[in-house]
Amino acid sequence: MRARALEIRAEGPAEPTSVLRDFKPEDQVQARLQLRGGGWLNKVVAGIDVRGDGTFMPYRGGMRREELDPSRHETPFDLVRETLESDG
C-alpha cells in the first residue's frame, strides 16, 4: 500500500476542478487504497486516501468511513496497520 500510494503521489498534484462548486486539490481524493483483515464475517477495513495535494489521510471502515488522526504515529501507514491488527 505504501509503495502504491507513493507512486500515485509522485504523479503530481490534481488540477482544481469545478462541478457545481470549486474543488481545490486538497479537497479531492486522487486514489483510495484499502486493506481488509480480521475474521470470517466482520472483516476490518482500513486504508489511505491519497489527496490531490499529495497528503495521505488514513481511514477505517468501508461504506461508513471514519478519518483517523495520524498525529501520534510515525506514518499514516503505521496507523492503518495498527487499526487492522487491533480491530482484527
C-alpha positions in Angstrom: 0.0 0.0 0.0 2.8 2.4 0.9 4.6 1.9 -2.4 1.5 2.4 -4.5 0.5 5.5 -2.5 3.9 7.0 -3.1 3.7 6.2 -6.8 0.3 8.0 -7.1 1.6 11.0 -5.2 4.7 11.1 -7.5 2.3 11.6 -10.5 1.8 15.1 -9.2 -1.0 17.2 -7.8 -4.5 17.1 -9.0 -5.8 20.1 -11.0 -8.5 22.2 -9.4 -11.9 21.3 -10.9 -15.4 22.7 -10.9 -18.5 20.6 -10.8 -21.4 22.5 -9.2 -18.7 24.1 -7.0 -15.0 24.5 -7.0 -12.7 21.7 -5.7 -9.1 22.5 -4.8 -6.6 19.7 -4.9 -6.7 19.2 -1.1 -10.5 18.7 -1.4 -10.1 15.8 -3.9 -9.3 12.2 -3.4 -6.9 11.2 -6.1 -6.9 7.5 -5.1 -8.3 5.3 -2.3 -6.3 2.3 -1.2 -7.8 -0.1 1.3 -7.0 -3.4 3.0 -9.3 -5.9 4.7 -8.4 -8.0 7.6 -10.0 -9.8 10.5 -12.3 -12.7 10.8 -14.8 -14.5 8.7 -17.9 -12.2 9.0 -16.8 -8.9 10.3 -13.8 -8.0 8.2 -12.0 -4.9 9.3 -11.4 -2.3 6.6 -8.8 0.4 6.8 -6.9 2.4 4.2 -5.3 5.5 2.9 -6.9 8.3 0.8 -4.3 10.0 -1.4 -5.5 13.6 -1.6 -5.0 15.7 -4.7 -2.4 17.8 -2.9 -0.3 14.8 -2.1 -1.3 14.3 1.5 -2.3 10.9 2.9 -5.4 10.5 5.1 -5.8 7.2 6.9 -9.3 5.9 7.5 -11.3 3.0 9.0 -14.4 1.5 7.6 -15.9 0.6 4.2 -19.2 2.2 3.4 -19.1 4.4 6.6 -15.5 5.7 6.6 -14.1 7.4 9.6 -10.9 9.5 9.1 -8.2 8.6 11.6 -5.8 11.1 13.3 -2.3 10.1 12.3 -0.6 12.7 14.5 0.6 10.2 17.1 2.1 7.8 14.6 5.3 8.0 12.6 3.4 7.5 9.3 -0.3 7.2 8.4 0.6 3.6 7.1 1.6 2.7 10.7 -1.9 3.7 11.8 -3.6 1.6 9.1 -1.5 -1.4 10.2 -2.3 -0.8 13.9 -6.0 -0.4 13.1 -6.1 -3.7 11.2 -4.2 -5.5 13.9 -6.1 -4.2 16.9 -9.6 -4.5 15.4 -8.9 -7.8 13.7 
